[in-house]
Amino acid sequence: ADGLLVTGVVTRNMADPLRTTVAATPQPRVVIACGDCALNRGVFADAYGVVGAVDEVVPVDVEIPGCPPTPTQIIAALRSVTGK
């Protein structure tokens, strides 16, 4: 894989699998946090099972805001990474 698109908050059960997946993805890779929950925990900020936003668990290269982000925003972000 060239990139990982992560949506939603990172939960306790998914923090280690996310770290493992990022570590197993060869460089060069791009990690994309998609949506407000992925960027800042959104409405789940104080939830018990939430570890944090994606960038609190793994480094993020591209952020796509929105709740939810529009298809146009997602495509624009992907194009910014690929240059196409």
Backbone bond lengths (Angstrom), bond angles and torsions (degrees), N, CA, C in turn:
res aa  C-N    CA-C-N  psi(-1)  N-CA   C-N-CA  omega(-1)  CA-C   N-CA-C  phi
1 A - - - 1.460 - - 1.520 109.22 -
2 D 1.301 114.64 143.66 1.459 120.34 176.35 1.514 111.51 -93.70
3 G 1.321 116.43 -21.04 1.451 119.58 -177.13 1.508 112.01 -153.30
4 L 1.307 114.32 156.51 1.459 122.10 177.12 1.521 107.75 -122.24
5 L 1.320 116.36 125.18 1.455 122.36 178.12 1.520 107.13 -105.11
6 V 1.323 116.76 113.92 1.460 121.59 -175.56 1.521 108.50 -109.90
7 T 1.328 116.11 126.34 1.457 121.27 177.54 1.521 108.97 -115.57
8 G 1.306 116.41 149.11 1.457 121.25 176.84 1.517 113.40 79.51
9 V 1.319 113.95 174.13 1.463 120.45 178.97 1.521 109.72 -73.56
10 V 1.317 115.72 163.56 1.459 120.19 175.34 1.525 107.24 -95.70
11 T 1.324 116.15 120.46 1.460 121.16 -179.47 1.526 110.41 -91.63
12 R 1.314 115.31 168.17 1.472 120.46 178.61 1.527 111.37 -56.13
13 N 1.327 116.03 -39.82 1.467 120.15 -177.95 1.523 113.29 -73.45
14 M 1.334 117.45 -19.54 1.461 119.98 -174.64 1.523 114.36 -107.94
15 A 1.324 118.94 -7.25 1.469 120.82 -177.61 1.529 111.57 -61.58
16 D 1.318 117.76 -51.31 1.468 120.12 -179.56 1.530 112.33 -66.01
17 P 1.348 119.46 -44.15 1.464 118.15 175.87 1.534 113.11 -60.16
18 L 1.328 117.48 -34.59 1.462 119.80 177.19 1.525 110.35 -65.84
19 R 1.319 116.91 -46.55 1.472 120.46 177.83 1.534 110.82 -59.46
20 T 1.325 116.40 -43.55 1.463 121.46 -179.83 1.525 111.19 -63.34
21 T 1.319 116.48 -42.72 1.462 120.91 179.85 1.520 111.19 -64.49
22 V 1.325 116.84 -44.18 1.468 119.97 178.39 1.528 110.05 -62.65
23 A 1.316 117.21 -43.87 1.469 120.71 -179.96 1.530 111.72 -64.28
24 A 1.330 117.25 -31.25 1.463 121.26 -178.14 1.526 112.97 -83.80
25 T 1.314 117.21 -11.16 1.461 121.12 -179.80 1.523 108.91 -86.71
26 P 1.327 117.25 119.88 1.467 119.36 -175.34 1.525 112.69 -67.16
27 Q 1.320 114.75 151.89 1.460 121.82 174.29 1.523 108.09 -77.76
28 P 1.311 120.74 150.11 1.457 124.01 -4.37 1.522 110.15 -78.34
29 R 1.295 115.83 139.66 1.461 121.67 178.77 1.520 108.33 -134.75
30 V 1.307 114.81 161.47 1.455 121.68 178.31 1.517 107.46 -128.34
31 V 1.329 116.44 131.39 1.462 121.51 174.24 1.522 106.97 -107.26
32 I 1.331 115.58 124.03 1.456 122.26 -177.60 1.520 108.69 -115.56
33 A 1.333 116.14 124.16 1.465 121.53 174.25 1.525 107.14 -96.38
34 C 1.319 116.40 120.71 1.458 121.84 -171.98 1.527 111.03 -115.88
35 G 1.323 116.47 116.09 1.455 122.10 176.67 1.515 112.84 102.08
36 D 1.327 114.99 156.57 1.464 120.56 -177.14 1.522 113.14 -60.79
37 C 1.313 118.10 -36.83 1.469 119.58 179.57 1.524 110.87 -64.85
38 A 1.318 117.07 -38.33 1.462 120.97 177.66 1.528 111.17 -68.33
39 L 1.341 116.44 -30.46 1.463 120.76 -176.83 1.522 113.42 -85.53
40 N 1.336 116.98 -39.09 1.469 118.55 -173.58 1.529 114.39 -144.17
41 R 1.301 116.45 20.01 1.469 124.40 178.79 1.524 113.59 76.17
42 G 1.312 118.69 -15.04 1.460 122.25 177.46 1.515 112.75 51.04
43 V 1.328 116.51 -136.19 1.462 121.52 -177.80 1.522 112.45 -72.79
44 F 1.328 117.17 -8.21 1.460 121.35 -178.28 1.526 112.78 -96.87
45 A 1.315 117.51 13.08 1.470 122.58 -173.27 1.523 113.39 -51.76
46 D 1.313 117.78 -41.16 1.462 120.54 -175.54 1.528 113.53 -104.37
47 A 1.312 117.06 12.52 1.462 120.20 -177.82 1.529 110.93 -69.87
48 Y 1.305 116.50 143.23 1.463 122.75 -176.40 1.519 112.88 -58.50
49 G 1.314 117.25 -44.33 1.456 121.09 -173.62 1.515 115.08 -81.19
50 V 1.329 117.27 1.69 1.459 120.91 -175.47 1.520 110.98 -93.62
51 V 1.332 115.77 125.88 1.464 121.49 175.27 1.519 109.39 -82.14
52 G 1.328 116.72 -41.66 1.454 119.63 179.72 1.507 112.75 163.63
53 A 1.323 113.68 -171.95 1.454 121.05 173.62 1.527 108.10 -72.84
54 V 1.301 116.27 165.42 1.466 120.63 -176.64 1.523 111.21 -58.26
55 D 1.347 117.46 -43.46 1.471 119.08 -176.87 1.524 113.77 -70.91
56 E 1.311 116.86 -7.42 1.461 120.26 173.90 1.536 111.00 -85.59
57 V 1.330 116.15 -10.45 1.465 121.04 -177.03 1.532 111.51 -113.62
58 V 1.323 116.59 -42.37 1.471 121.95 178.50 1.527 108.78 -138.67
59 P 1.326 117.52 156.01 1.470 119.51 176.78 1.530 110.84 -65.64
60 V 1.320 115.84 138.18 1.463 122.18 -179.24 1.529 108.83 -113.33
61 D 1.332 115.82 134.95 1.461 121.37 -179.97 1.522 112.95 -96.01
62 V 1.329 116.99 -35.25 1.458 121.73 -176.77 1.521 108.70 -134.44
63 E 1.337 115.82 136.03 1.466 121.27 177.51 1.520 109.28 -116.63
64 I 1.337 115.52 134.13 1.459 121.44 177.16 1.528 107.42 -120.24
65 P 1.338 117.91 103.62 1.458 120.13 -179.64 1.529 111.25 -76.08
66 G 1.324 114.84 165.08 1.454 120.92 175.44 1.506 111.70 130.30
67 C 1.332 114.69 153.85 1.456 120.51 -178.46 1.539 109.15 -139.56
68 P 1.303 115.54 80.01 1.460 130.51 -6.56 1.521 110.47 -85.53
69 P 1.336 116.74 163.69 1.457 118.81 173.31 1.527 109.48 -66.75
70 T 1.300 115.88 148.22 1.467 118.98 178.77 1.527 109.63 -76.61
71 P 1.319 116.66 156.82 1.465 118.82 175.19 1.532 111.84 -55.12
72 T 1.328 116.46 -36.18 1.464 120.46 178.99 1.520 111.18 -62.76
73 Q 1.331 117.71 -40.62 1.469 121.12 177.95 1.530 110.96 -64.81
74 I 1.309 116.33 -41.84 1.468 120.33 -179.32 1.527 110.14 -65.40
75 I 1.323 116.86 -45.72 1.464 120.54 179.21 1.523 110.53 -62.72
76 A 1.337 117.59 -42.06 1.470 120.90 178.96 1.523 110.97 -60.99
77 A 1.326 117.11 -41.05 1.469 120.56 179.14 1.525 110.76 -65.77
78 L 1.324 116.84 -42.67 1.464 120.16 178.45 1.526 110.85 -64.32
79 R 1.319 116.25 -39.29 1.470 119.55 177.78 1.523 111.38 -66.91
80 S 1.324 117.30 -34.09 1.469 119.44 178.99 1.524 111.09 -65.34
81 V 1.310 115.98 -29.31 1.463 120.87 179.52 1.530 110.96 -80.06
82 T 1.328 115.92 -42.63 1.465 119.73 -175.40 1.518 113.15 -86.38
83 G 1.330 116.26 -19.25 1.458 119.49 -176.66 1.516 113.30 74.32
84 K 1.329 116.87 14.07 1.478 120.97 -179.17 1.505 110.91 -112.21
